[in-house]
Amino acid sequence: MKNNTHHLAIKFGKTLRNLRLQANLSQEEFAHLCKIHRTYIGSIERGEKNITLEMANRVATVLGTSLSAMIALAEDIHDE
Amino acid sequence: MKNNTHHLAIKFGKTLRNLRLQANLSQEEFAHLCKIHRTYIGSIERGEKNITLEMANRVATVLGTSLSAMIALAEDIHDE
């Protein structure tokens, strides 16, 4: 089993940050829409949080996309 | 924001169960491969657990698929 878990959290965070910036939303505005705290968004974007499927789905929904599409974008990010 | 969170857990659980059965694995065998407890697999399959992205990715990897593909299958399940 490939140990790609940590990488996925990092990549999901980068994807979230990219989509949020494309939507022209600050962390604070986005957090408000998601009904979660701004600092929590920051930690997700840095890949520090082991977020739940529920929370991942919530941010995807607020961004107007599906969770599968968002995770596909994350999986497509090349390792550095 | 559409309240589809609970539905997603249920649909993810059904998808997991379908893929596990297609792979001809018992819950016990699958749990062993994932290095988690059998009862935990059961609760994920019933949509009772709010699992993490990490755990969802782990079960997808063990099933030989990507998490995005697995979630796409879950999203495609029609509401009953």
Backbone of each chain as nested JSON, in Angstrom:
{
  "chains": [
    {"id": "A", "residues": [
      {"number": 1, "name": "MET", "atoms": {"N": [0.842, -1.201, 0.0], "CA": [0.0, 0.0, 0.0], "C": [0.878, 1.252, 0.0]}},
      {"number": 2, "name": "LYS", "atoms": {"N": [0.648, 2.084, -0.98], "CA": [1.432, 3.314, -1.086], "C": [1.058, 4.256, 0.058]}},
      {"number": 3, "name": "ASN", "atoms": {"N": [2.065, 4.82, 0.677], "CA": [1.812, 5.75, 1.768], "C": [1.633, 7.162, 1.208]}},
      {"number": 4, "name": "ASN", "atoms": {"N": [0.455, 7.395, 0.646], "CA": [0.199, 8.681, -0.007], "C": [-0.79, 9.532, 0.778]}},
      {"number": 5, "name": "THR", "atoms": {"N": [-0.992, 9.167, 2.012], "CA": [-1.999, 9.834, 2.815], "C": [-1.621, 11.274, 3.093]}},
      {"number": 6, "name": "HIS", "atoms": {"N": [-0.435, 11.436, 3.621], "CA": [0.016, 12.778, 3.963], "C": [0.04, 13.648, 2.712]}},
      {"number": 7, "name": "HIS", "atoms": {"N": [0.534, 13.061, 1.611], "CA": [0.562, 13.809, 0.357], "C": [-0.828, 14.262, -0.056]}},
      {"number": 8, "name": "LEU", "atoms": {"N": [-1.814, 13.42, 0.169], "CA": [-3.167, 13.785, -0.255], "C": [-3.671, 14.997, 0.532]}},
      {"number": 9, "name": "ALA", "atoms": {"N": [-3.397, 15.033, 1.832], "CA": [-3.832, 16.182, 2.642], "C": [-3.174, 17.475, 2.132]}},
      {"number": 10, "name": "ILE", "atoms": {"N": [-1.896, 17.377, 1.795], "CA": [-1.168, 18.54, 1.264], "C": [-1.782, 18.965, -0.068]}},
      {"number": 11, "name": "LYS", "atoms": {"N": [-2.024, 17.979, -0.928], "CA": [-2.56, 18.277, -2.26], "C": [-4.002, 18.78, -2.193]}},
      {"number": 12, "name": "PHE", "atoms": {"N": [-4.761, 18.221, -1.272], "CA": [-6.14, 18.694, -1.109], "C": [-6.126, 20.145, -0.634]}},
      {"number": 13, "name": "GLY", "atoms": {"N": [-5.212, 20.453, 0.277], "CA": [-5.085, 21.824, 0.783], "C": [-4.714, 22.803, -0.323]}},
      {"number": 14, "name": "LYS", "atoms": {"N": [-3.775, 22.39, -1.17], "CA": [-3.37, 23.26, -2.291], "C": [-4.535, 23.478, -3.249]}},
      {"number": 15, "name": "THR", "atoms": {"N": [-5.282, 22.404, -3.501], "CA": [-6.428, 22.497, -4.402], "C": [-7.481, 23.441, -3.831]}},
      {"number": 16, "name": "LEU", "atoms": {"N": [-7.739, 23.296, -2.54], "CA": [-8.705, 24.178, -1.881], "C": [-8.269, 25.63, -2.017]}},
      {"number": 17, "name": "ARG", "atoms": {"N": [-6.988, 25.889, -1.742], "CA": [-6.474, 27.257, -1.813], "C": [-6.618, 27.821, -3.234]}},
      {"number": 18, "name": "ASN", "atoms": {"N": [-6.268, 26.992, -4.233], "CA": [-6.386, 27.436, -5.63], "C": [-7.827, 27.79, -5.981]}},
      {"number": 19, "name": "LEU", "atoms": {"N": [-8.749, 26.914, -5.612], "CA": [-10.163, 27.142, -5.957], "C": [-10.724, 28.354, -5.202]}},
      {"number": 20, "name": "ARG", "atoms": {"N": [-10.309, 28.5, -3.96], "CA": [-10.782, 29.645, -3.167], "C": [-10.297, 30.957, -3.795]}},
      {"number": 21, "name": "LEU", "atoms": {"N": [-9.027, 30.969, -4.219], "CA": [-8.483, 32.193, -4.827], "C": [-9.149, 32.469, -6.175]}},
      {"number": 22, "name": "GLN", "atoms": {"N": [-9.424, 31.385, -6.927], "CA": [-10.128, 31.556, -8.205], "C": [-11.523, 32.141, -7.984]}},
      {"number": 23, "name": "ALA", "atoms": {"N": [-12.116, 31.791, -6.854], "CA": [-13.452, 32.312, -6.525], "C": [-13.359, 33.703, -5.903]}},
      {"number": 24, "name": "ASN", "atoms": {"N": [-12.121, 34.19, -5.773], "CA": [-11.877, 35.54, -5.269], "C": [-12.395, 35.727, -3.843]}},
      {"number": 25, "name": "LEU", "atoms": {"N": [-12.188, 34.701, -3.036], "CA": [-12.644, 34.737, -1.644], "C": [-11.442, 34.746, -0.704]}},
      {"number": 26, "name": "SER", "atoms": {"N": [-11.505, 35.587, 0.315], "CA": [-10.497, 35.546, 1.379], "C": [-10.763, 34.316, 2.246]}},
      {"number": 27, "name": "GLN", "atoms": {"N": [-9.768, 33.939, 3.039], "CA": [-9.981, 32.819, 3.969], "C": [-11.166, 33.125, 4.885]}},
      {"number": 28, "name": "GLU", "atoms": {"N": [-11.251, 34.394, 5.289], "CA": [-12.312, 34.783, 6.221], "C": [-13.698, 34.661, 5.563]}},
      {"number": 29, "name": "GLU", "atoms": {"N": [-13.807, 35.173, 4.34], "CA": [-15.083, 35.078, 3.627], "C": [-15.469, 33.618, 3.39]}},
      {"number": 30, "name": "PHE", "atoms": {"N": [-14.475, 32.845, 2.977], "CA": [-14.747, 31.442, 2.688], "C": [-15.151, 30.685, 3.953]}},
      {"number": 31, "name": "ALA", "atoms": {"N": [-14.435, 30.961, 5.044], "CA": [-14.755, 30.31, 6.326], "C": [-16.185, 30.618, 6.741]}},
      {"number": 32, "name": "HIS", "atoms": {"N": [-16.591, 31.877, 6.528], "CA": [-17.949, 32.287, 6.887], "C": [-18.976, 31.476, 6.082]}},
      {"number": 33, "name": "LEU", "atoms": {"N": [-18.717, 31.33, 4.78], "CA": [-19.634, 30.567, 3.919], "C": [-19.707, 29.097, 4.348]}},
      {"number": 34, "name": "CYS", "atoms": {"N": [-18.575, 28.577, 4.807], "CA": [-18.514, 27.166, 5.231], "C": [-19.006, 26.982, 6.669]}},
      {"number": 35, "name": "LYS", "atoms": {"N": [-19.199, 28.093, 7.365], "CA": [-19.57, 28.069, 8.785], "C": [-18.503, 27.359, 9.633]}},
      {"number": 36, "name": "ILE", "atoms": {"N": [-17.254, 27.636, 9.3], "CA": [-16.16, 27.139, 10.138], "C": [-15.171, 28.283, 10.378]}},
      {"number": 37, "name": "HIS", "atoms": {"N": [-14.237, 28.082, 11.285], "CA": [-13.331, 29.164, 11.669], "C": [-12.234, 29.38, 10.633]}},
      {"number": 38, "name": "ARG", "atoms": {"N": [-11.856, 30.647, 10.455], "CA": [-10.846, 31.0, 9.469], "C": [-9.525, 30.241, 9.673]}},
      {"number": 39, "name": "THR", "atoms": {"N": [-9.114, 30.106, 10.919], "CA": [-7.843, 29.428, 11.177], "C": [-7.92, 27.944, 10.776]}},
      {"number": 40, "name": "TYR", "atoms": {"N": [-9.129, 27.403, 10.824], "CA": [-9.304, 26.003, 10.419], "C": [-9.089, 25.866, 8.914]}},
      {"number": 41, "name": "ILE", "atoms": {"N": [-9.616, 26.844, 8.145], "CA": [-9.376, 26.851, 6.696], "C": [-7.87, 26.905, 6.419]}},
      {"number": 42, "name": "GLY", "atoms": {"N": [-7.187, 27.761, 7.165], "CA": [-5.734, 27.885, 6.977], "C": [-5.026, 26.558, 7.189]}},
      {"number": 43, "name": "SER", "atoms": {"N": [-5.422, 25.859, 8.234], "CA": [-4.742, 24.59, 8.526], "C": [-5.09, 23.506, 7.503]}},
      {"number": 44, "name": "ILE", "atoms": {"N": [-6.311, 23.554, 6.966], "CA": [-6.646, 22.605, 5.886], "C": [-5.795, 22.918, 4.659]}},
      {"number": 45, "name": "GLU", "atoms": {"N": [-5.685, 24.197, 4.335], "CA": [-4.929, 24.594, 3.136], "C": [-3.446, 24.218, 3.245]}},
      {"number": 46, "name": "ARG", "atoms": {"N": [-2.94, 24.185, 4.467], "CA": [-1.532, 23.787, 4.663], "C": [-1.388, 22.27, 4.783]}},
      {"number": 47, "name": "GLY", "atoms": {"N": [-2.494, 21.549, 4.711], "CA": [-2.439, 20.09, 4.786], "C": [-2.169, 19.579, 6.178]}},
      {"number": 48, "name": "GLU", "atoms": {"N": [-2.441, 20.407, 7.181], "CA": [-2.155, 20.024, 8.567], "C": [-3.298, 19.249, 9.201]}},
      {"number": 49, "name": "LYS", "atoms": {"N": [-4.503, 19.412, 8.641], "CA": [-5.681, 18.785, 9.227], "C": [-5.995, 17.481, 8.504]}},
      {"number": 50, "name": "ASN", "atoms": {"N": [-6.349, 16.506, 9.293], "CA": [-6.845, 15.264, 8.737], "C": [-8.361, 15.392, 8.684]}},
      {"number": 51, "name": "ILE", "atoms": {"N": [-8.844, 16.098, 7.662], "CA": [-10.262, 16.448, 7.647], "C": [-11.15, 15.256, 7.309]}},
      {"number": 52, "name": "THR", "atoms": {"N": [-12.404, 15.385, 7.704], "CA": [-13.363, 14.322, 7.442], "C": [-13.934, 14.479, 6.029]}},
      {"number": 53, "name": "LEU", "atoms": {"N": [-14.478, 13.378, 5.552], "CA": [-15.152, 13.383, 4.252], "C": [-16.274, 14.427, 4.273]}},
      {"number": 54, "name": "GLU", "atoms": {"N": [-16.934, 14.537, 5.411], "CA": [-18.023, 15.5, 5.57], "C": [-17.529, 16.941, 5.347]}},
      {"number": 55, "name": "MET", "atoms": {"N": [-16.422, 17.263, 6.017], "CA": [-15.896, 18.631, 5.903], "C": [-15.374, 18.891, 4.491]}},
      {"number": 56, "name": "ALA", "atoms": {"N": [-14.712, 17.891, 3.914], "CA": [-14.201, 18.03, 2.547], "C": [-15.362, 18.262, 1.576]}},
      {"number": 57, "name": "ASN", "atoms": {"N": [-16.457, 17.554, 1.808], "CA": [-17.636, 17.708, 0.954], "C": [-18.263, 19.082, 1.141]}},
      {"number": 58, "name": "ARG", "atoms": {"N": [-18.215, 19.586, 2.367], "CA": [-18.787, 20.9, 2.641], "C": [-18.018, 21.991, 1.885]}},
      {"number": 59, "name": "VAL", "atoms": {"N": [-16.691, 21.942, 1.947], "CA": [-15.917, 22.983, 1.248], "C": [-16.098, 22.857, -0.268]}},
      {"number": 60, "name": "ALA", "atoms": {"N": [-16.188, 21.622, -0.766], "CA": [-16.408, 21.432, -2.208], "C": [-17.752, 22.033, -2.622]}},
      {"number": 61, "name": "THR", "atoms": {"N": [-18.777, 21.784, -1.814], "CA": [-20.118, 22.293, -2.12], "C": [-20.119, 23.824, -2.138]}},
      {"number": 62, "name": "VAL", "atoms": {"N": [-19.471, 24.429, -1.142], "CA": [-19.4, 25.902, -1.081], "C": [-18.659, 26.444, -2.305]}},
      {"number": 63, "name": "LEU", "atoms": {"N": [-17.675, 25.706, -2.781], "CA": [-16.913, 26.135, -3.962], "C": [-17.643, 25.809, -5.267]}},
      {"number": 64, "name": "GLY", "atoms": {"N": [-18.813, 25.209, -5.162], "CA": [-19.63, 24.938, -6.352], "C": [-19.124, 23.77, -7.176]}},
      {"number": 65, "name": "THR", "atoms": {"N": [-18.387, 22.868, -6.534], "CA": [-17.876, 21.706, -7.263], "C": [-18.252, 20.433, -6.506]}},
      {"number": 66, "name": "SER", "atoms": {"N": [-17.935, 19.3, -7.101], "CA": [-18.181, 18.043, -6.397], "C": [-16.901, 17.621, -5.685]}},
      {"number": 67, "name": "LEU", "atoms": {"N": [-17.055, 16.824, -4.659], "CA": [-15.872, 16.358, -3.933], "C": [-14.998, 15.487, -4.828]}},
      {"number": 68, "name": "SER", "atoms": {"N": [-15.626, 14.666, -5.668], "CA": [-14.815, 13.799, -6.547], "C": [-13.963, 14.644, -7.496]}},
      {"number": 69, "name": "ALA", "atoms": {"N": [-14.535, 15.724, -8.044], "CA": [-13.771, 16.587, -8.954], "C": [-12.631, 17.264, -8.207]}},
      {"number": 70, "name": "MET", "atoms": {"N": [-12.907, 17.661, -6.984], "CA": [-11.88, 18.359, -6.202], "C": [-10.73, 17.403, -5.849]}},
      {"number": 71, "name": "ILE", "atoms": {"N": [-11.071, 16.176, -5.486], "CA": [-10.031, 15.205, -5.141], "C": [-9.26, 14.781, -6.396]}},
      {"number": 72, "name": "ALA", "atoms": {"N": [-9.955, 14.719, -7.542], "CA": [-9.252, 14.406, -8.796], "C": [-8.203, 15.488, -9.091]}},
      {"number": 73, "name": "LEU", "atoms": {"N": [-8.554, 16.75, -8.857], "CA": [-7.578, 17.836, -9.038], "C": [-6.398, 17.648, -8.084]}},
      {"number": 74, "name": "ALA", "atoms": {"N": [-6.718, 17.29, -6.848], "CA": [-5.662, 17.088, -5.844], "C": [-4.731, 15.941, -6.256]}},
      {"number": 75, "name": "GLU", "atoms": {"N": [-5.324, 14.857, -6.74], "CA": [-4.517, 13.686, -7.143], "C": [-3.618, 14.011, -8.331]}},
      {"number": 76, "name": "ASP", "atoms": {"N": [-4.043, 14.991, -9.14], "CA": [-3.276, 15.349, -10.34], "C": [-2.082, 16.253, -10.055]}},
      {"number": 77, "name": "ILE", "atoms": {"N": [-2.001, 16.784, -8.839], "CA": [-0.857, 17.638, -8.504], "C": [0.386, 16.758, -8.425]}},
      {"number": 78, "name": "HIS", "atoms": {"N": [1.44, 17.163, -9.099], "CA": [2.659, 16.354, -9.101], "C": [3.418, 16.534, -7.797]}},
      {"number": 79, "name": "ASP", "atoms": {"N": [4.026, 15.45, -7.359], "CA": [4.872, 15.52, -6.168], "C": [6.07, 16.405, -6.454]}},
      {"number": 80, "name": "GLU", "atoms": {"N": [6.471, 17.108, -5.407], "CA": [7.614, 18.016, -5.596], "C": [8.92, 17.3, -5.301]}}
    ]},
    {"id": "B", "residues": [
      {"number": 1, "name": "MET", "atoms": {"N": [-26.359, 26.071, 0.646], "CA": [-25.529, 24.851, 0.638], "C": [-26.424, 23.633, 0.823]}},
      {"number": 2, "name": "LYS", "atoms": {"N": [-26.309, 22.711, -0.12], "CA": [-27.103, 21.485, -0.06], "C": [-26.624, 20.616, 1.096]}},
      {"number": 3, "name": "ASN", "atoms": {"N": [-27.541, 20.101, 1.836], "CA": [-27.175, 19.253, 2.964], "C": [-27.051, 17.804, 2.501]}},
      {"number": 4, "name": "ASN", "atoms": {"N": [-25.95, 17.501, 1.832], "CA": [-25.767, 16.17, 1.259], "C": [-24.693, 15.374, 1.993]}},
      {"number": 5, "name": "THR", "atoms": {"N": [-24.334, 15.855, 3.166], "CA": [-23.231, 15.244, 3.892], "C": [-23.557, 13.839, 4.346]}},
      {"number": 6, "name": "HIS", "atoms": {"N": [-24.674, 13.727, 5.004], "CA": [-25.066, 12.424, 5.52], "C": [-25.239, 11.447, 4.352]}},
      {"number": 7, "name": "HIS", "atoms": {"N": [-25.869, 11.932, 3.284], "CA": [-26.046, 11.084, 2.113], "C": [-24.713, 10.586, 1.582]}},
      {"number": 8, "name": "LEU", "atoms": {"N": [-23.714, 11.453, 1.602], "CA": [-22.416, 11.045, 1.053], "C": [-21.811, 9.898, 1.869]}},
      {"number": 9, "name": "ALA", "atoms": {"N": [-21.926, 9.972, 3.193], "CA": [-21.39, 8.889, 4.036], "C": [-22.087, 7.569, 3.719]}},
      {"number": 10, "name": "ILE", "atoms": {"N": [-23.409, 7.64, 3.553], "CA": [-24.189, 6.44, 3.217], "C": [-23.745, 5.893, 1.85]}},
      {"number": 11, "name": "LYS", "atoms": {"N": [-23.617, 6.806, 0.886], "CA": [-23.256, 6.394, -0.475], "C": [-21.81, 5.891, -0.546]}},
      {"number": 12, "name": "PHE", "atoms": {"N": [-20.935, 6.52, 0.223], "CA": [-19.551, 6.051, 0.257], "C": [-19.504, 4.645, 0.851]}},
      {"number": 13, "name": "GLY", "atoms": {"N": [-20.3, 4.421, 1.892], "CA": [-20.356, 3.101, 2.516], "C": [-20.857, 2.031, 1.557]}},
      {"number": 14, "name": "LYS", "atoms": {"N": [-21.902, 2.378, 0.803], "CA": [-22.432, 1.419, -0.176], "C": [-21.393, 1.112, -1.258]}},
      {"number": 15, "name": "THR", "atoms": {"N": [-20.69, 2.16, -1.692], "CA": [-19.657, 1.989, -2.722], "C": [-18.538, 1.091, -2.212]}},
      {"number": 16, "name": "LEU", "atoms": {"N": [-18.133, 1.342, -0.981], "CA": [-17.093, 0.511, -0.368], "C": [-17.537, -0.958, -0.332]}},
      {"number": 17, "name": "ARG", "atoms": {"N": [-18.752, -1.161, 0.125], "CA": [-19.272, -2.534, 0.228], "C": [-19.295, -3.209, -1.153]}},
      {"number": 18, "name": "ASN", "atoms": {"N": [-19.794, -2.473, -2.167], "CA": [-19.844, -3.032, -3.523], "C": [-18.45, -3.419, -4.02]}},
      {"number": 19, "name": "LEU", "atoms": {"N": [-17.486, -2.53, -3.85], "CA": [-16.132, -2.787, -4.347], "C": [-15.473, -3.933, -3.572]}},
      {"number": 20, "name": "ARG", "atoms": {"N": [-15.733, -3.97, -2.261], "CA": [-15.164, -5.056, -1.448], "C": [-15.711, -6.4, -1.894]}},
      {"number": 21, "name": "LEU", "atoms": {"N": [-17.024, -6.447, -2.154], "CA": [-17.628, -7.713, -2.583], "C": [-17.141, -8.101, -3.98]}},
      {"number": 22, "name": "GLN", "atoms": {"N": [-16.981, -7.094, -4.858], "CA": [-16.429, -7.364, -6.192], "C": [-15.016, -7.95, -6.095]}},
      {"number": 23, "name": "ALA", "atoms": {"N": [-14.281, -7.5, -5.085], "CA": [-12.912, -8.001, -4.879], "C": [-12.929, -9.34, -4.144]}},
      {"number": 24, "name": "ASN", "atoms": {"N": [-14.151, -9.802, -3.812], "CA": [-14.31, -11.111, -3.172], "C": [-13.622, -11.177, -1.814]}},
      {"number": 25, "name": "LEU", "atoms": {"N": [-13.732, -10.095, -1.078], "CA": [-13.101, -10.016, 0.242], "C": [-14.18, -9.947, 1.324]}},
      {"number": 26, "name": "SER", "atoms": {"N": [-13.972, -10.7, 2.404], "CA": [-14.856, -10.559, 3.568], "C": [-14.482, -9.265, 4.294]}},
      {"number": 27, "name": "GLN", "atoms": {"N": [-15.369, -8.808, 5.159], "CA": [-15.033, -7.629, 5.964], "C": [-13.752, -7.869, 6.756]}},
      {"number": 28, "name": "GLU", "atoms": {"N": [-13.615, -9.091, 7.242], "CA": [-12.443, -9.416, 8.06], "C": [-11.155, -9.358, 7.24]}},
      {"number": 29, "name": "GLU", "atoms": {"N": [-11.201, -9.964, 6.051], "CA": [-10.013, -9.943, 5.179], "C": [-9.669, -8.506, 4.777]}},
      {"number": 30, "name": "PHE", "atoms": {"N": [-10.715, -7.759, 4.43], "CA": [-10.488, -6.387, 3.987], "C": [-9.925, -5.533, 5.134]}},
      {"number": 31, "name": "ALA", "atoms": {"N": [-10.496, -5.704, 6.326], "CA": [-10.019, -4.96, 7.495], "C": [-8.539, -5.242, 7.751]}},
      {"number": 32, "name": "HIS", "atoms": {"N": [-8.163, -6.516, 7.603], "CA": [-6.773, -6.904, 7.815], "C": [-5.863, -6.175, 6.82]}},
      {"number": 33, "name": "LEU", "atoms": {"N": [-6.288, -6.132, 5.549], "CA": [-5.488, -5.452, 4.52], "C": [-5.36, -3.946, 4.802]}},
      {"number": 34, "name": "CYS", "atoms": {"N": [-6.426, -3.382, 5.362], "CA": [-6.433, -1.936, 5.671], "C": [-5.784, -1.642, 7.02]}},
      {"number": 35, "name": "LYS", "atoms": {"N": [-5.487, -2.707, 7.766], "CA": [-4.947, -2.561, 9.124], "C": [-5.9, -1.792, 10.028]}},
      {"number": 36, "name": "ILE", "atoms": {"N": [-7.182, -2.059, 9.902], "CA": [-8.166, -1.498, 10.817], "C": [-9.112, -2.612, 11.276]}},
      {"number": 37, "name": "HIS", "atoms": {"N": [-9.929, -2.325, 12.278], "CA": [-10.765, -3.362, 12.872], "C": [-11.981, -3.67, 11.997]}},
      {"number": 38, "name": "ARG", "atoms": {"N": [-12.383, -4.925, 11.986], "CA": [-13.501, -5.361, 11.157], "C": [-14.783, -4.586, 11.459]}},
      {"number": 39, "name": "THR", "atoms": {"N": [-15.026, -4.341, 12.746], "CA": [-16.268, -3.633, 13.094], "C": [-16.25, -2.198, 12.559]}},
      {"number": 40, "name": "TYR", "atoms": {"N": [-15.051, -1.651, 12.422], "CA": [-14.928, -0.292, 11.88], "C": [-15.333, -0.281, 10.402]}},
      {"number": 41, "name": "ILE", "atoms": {"N": [-14.913, -1.323, 9.664], "CA": [-15.327, -1.446, 8.249], "C": [-16.844, -1.52, 8.16]}},
      {"number": 42, "name": "GLY", "atoms": {"N": [-17.436, -2.312, 9.06], "CA": [-18.893, -2.447, 9.067], "C": [-19.575, -1.1, 9.261]}},
      {"number": 43, "name": "SER", "atoms": {"N": [-19.061, -0.301, 10.183], "CA": [-19.713, 0.987, 10.454], "C": [-19.497, 1.975, 9.313]}},
      {"number": 44, "name": "ILE", "atoms": {"N": [-18.347, 1.885, 8.633], "CA": [-18.149, 2.737, 7.437], "C": [-19.153, 2.326, 6.362]}},
      {"number": 45, "name": "GLU", "atoms": {"N": [-19.296, 1.017, 6.153], "CA": [-20.198, 0.528, 5.096], "C": [-21.652, 0.916, 5.364]}},
      {"number": 46, "name": "ARG", "atoms": {"N": [-22.01, 1.053, 6.62], "CA": [-23.377, 1.469, 6.958], "C": [-23.521, 2.991, 6.976]}},
      {"number": 47, "name": "GLY", "atoms": {"N": [-22.417, 3.696, 6.693], "CA": [-22.471, 5.16, 6.655], "C": [-22.573, 5.789, 8.03]}},
      {"number": 48, "name": "GLU", "atoms": {"N": [-22.186, 5.044, 9.059], "CA": [-22.299, 5.554, 10.429], "C": [-21.094, 6.364, 10.856]}},
      {"number": 49, "name": "LYS", "atoms": {"N": [-19.976, 6.154, 10.165], "CA": [-18.733, 6.821, 10.554], "C": [-18.508, 8.062, 9.697]}},
      {"number": 50, "name": "ASN", "atoms": {"N": [-18.059, 9.088, 10.346], "CA": [-17.633, 10.278, 9.622], "C": [-16.131, 10.137, 9.391]}},
      {"number": 51, "name": "ILE", "atoms": {"N": [-15.78, 9.344, 8.379], "CA": [-14.373, 8.99, 8.228], "C": [-13.538, 10.139, 7.675]}},
      {"number": 52, "name": "THR", "atoms": {"N": [-12.252, 10.043, 7.911], "CA": [-11.33, 11.077, 7.436], "C": [-10.949, 10.793, 5.983]}},
      {"number": 53, "name": "LEU", "atoms": {"N": [-10.469, 11.857, 5.347], "CA": [-9.962, 11.741, 3.986], "C": [-8.841, 10.688, 3.951]}},
      {"number": 54, "name": "GLU", "atoms": {"N": [-8.036, 10.675, 5.006], "CA": [-6.936, 9.716, 5.114], "C": [-7.45, 8.272, 5.078]}},
      {"number": 55, "name": "MET", "atoms": {"N": [-8.461, 8.009, 5.899], "CA": [-8.996, 6.642, 5.969], "C": [-9.691, 6.264, 4.66]}},
      {"number": 56, "name": "ALA", "atoms": {"N": [-10.421, 7.22, 4.088], "CA": [-11.101, 6.971, 2.809], "C": [-10.06, 6.658, 1.727]}},
      {"number": 57, "name": "ASN", "atoms": {"N": [-8.949, 7.379, 1.762], "CA": [-7.895, 7.148, 0.78], "C": [-7.238, 5.786, 0.994]}},
      {"number": 58, "name": "ARG", "atoms": {"N": [-7.142, 5.399, 2.26], "CA": [-6.526, 4.1, 2.567], "C": [-7.372, 2.958, 2.016]}},
      {"number": 59, "name": "VAL", "atoms": {"N": [-8.681, 3.012, 2.23], "CA": [-9.529, 1.917, 1.732], "C": [-9.541, 1.915, 0.193]}},
      {"number": 60, "name": "ALA", "atoms": {"N": [-9.519, 3.108, -0.417], "CA": [-9.479, 3.174, -1.886], "C": [-8.197, 2.526, -2.416]}},
      {"number": 61, "name": "THR", "atoms": {"N": [-7.086, 2.829, -1.769], "CA": [-5.795, 2.291, -2.196], "C": [-5.777, 0.771, -2.087]}},
      {"number": 62, "name": "VAL", "atoms": {"N": [-6.302, 0.255, -0.97], "CA": [-6.357, -1.203, -0.772], "C": [-7.238, -1.849, -1.839]}},
      {"number": 63, "name": "LEU", "atoms": {"N": [-8.283, -1.141, -2.261], "CA": [-9.187, -1.659, -3.299], "C": [-8.622, -1.448, -4.703]}},
      {"number": 64, "name": "GLY", "atoms": {"N": [-7.448, -0.845, -4.799], "CA": [-6.786, -0.677, -6.094], "C": [-7.413, 0.417, -6.945]}},
      {"number": 65, "name": "THR", "atoms": {"N": [-8.06, 1.374, -6.293], "CA": [-8.648, 2.471, -7.053], "C": [-8.192, 3.798, -6.447]}},
      {"number": 66, "name": "SER", "atoms": {"N": [-8.595, 4.883, -7.083], "CA": [-8.271, 6.199, -6.53], "C": [-9.458, 6.68, -5.706]}},
      {"number": 67, "name": "LEU", "atoms": {"N": [-9.174, 7.557, -4.775], "CA": [-10.256, 8.081, -3.946], "C": [-11.242, 8.886, -4.791]}},
      {"number": 68, "name": "SER", "atoms": {"N": [-10.739, 9.631, -5.781], "CA": [-11.647, 10.431, -6.619], "C": [-12.614, 9.52, -7.378]}},
      {"number": 69, "name": "ALA", "atoms": {"N": [-12.106, 8.393, -7.896], "CA": [-12.968, 7.462, -8.629], "C": [-14.011, 6.85, -7.694]}},
      {"number": 70, "name": "MET", "atoms": {"N": [-13.578, 6.542, -6.479], "CA": [-14.495, 5.928, -5.521], "C": [-15.594, 6.914, -5.105]}},
      {"number": 71, "name": "ILE", "atoms": {"N": [-15.22, 8.175, -4.898], "CA": [-16.211, 9.173, -4.51], "C": [-17.132, 9.496, -5.676]}},
      {"number": 72, "name": "ALA", "atoms": {"N": [-16.59, 9.454, -6.899], "CA": [-17.446, 9.666, -8.091], "C": [-18.516, 8.579, -8.161]}},
      {"number": 73, "name": "LEU", "atoms": {"N": [-18.135, 7.336, -7.873], "CA": [-19.12, 6.24, -7.832], "C": [-20.171, 6.513, -6.751]}},
      {"number": 74, "name": "ALA", "atoms": {"N": [-19.699, 6.981, -5.602], "CA": [-20.628, 7.266, -4.495], "C": [-21.597, 8.382, -4.892]}},
      {"number": 75, "name": "GLU", "atoms": {"N": [-21.091, 9.418, -5.527], "CA": [-21.935, 10.554, -5.926], "C": [-22.977, 10.139, -6.954]}},
      {"number": 76, "name": "ASP", "atoms": {"N": [-22.653, 9.096, -7.729], "CA": [-23.563, 8.644, -8.791], "C": [-24.713, 7.777, -8.294]}},
      {"number": 77, "name": "ILE", "atoms": {"N": [-24.635, 7.354, -7.023], "CA": [-25.73, 6.546, -6.487], "C": [-26.955, 7.437, -6.322]}},
      {"number": 78, "name": "HIS", "atoms": {"N": [-28.078, 6.996, -6.827], "CA": [-29.301, 7.8, -6.742], "C": [-29.887, 7.731, -5.351]}},
      {"number": 79, "name": "ASP", "atoms": {"N": [-30.43, 8.855, -4.934], "CA": [-31.132, 8.889, -3.642], "C": [-32.353, 7.99, -3.72]}},
      {"number": 80, "name": "GLU", "atoms": {"N": [-32.627, 7.366, -2.586], "CA": [-33.77, 6.449, -2.573], "C": [-35.05, 7.174, -2.157]}}
    ]}
  ]
}
